[in-house]
Amino acid sequence: MLENQNSLSEQMLGELVHRLTLDRRALRDALESGAFAERVQRDFSGGVRSGVNGTPTFFINSQRHDGDFELETLLQAIQKIIHSHNE
């Protein structure tokens, strides 16, 4: 879904439901009823308050990681936090 977020549609969701062998009726009912709308809005608002401005966004000990998302960069950022807490 993240890779195709600019082209999300009910048709695409239907195709994903089929590929993932999910319940198509349950998806339709949830979309029509807005069953998860409040939760989605709450999560979105919480992300905005936390400084999330896109996906993915990584946090290390509640601090937003602004570097790239390569494994080595993330490991270095985590190790830096660990070392600063051990000093």
Long-range contacts (C-beta under 8 A, 24 or more apart in sequence): 2-55, 2-56
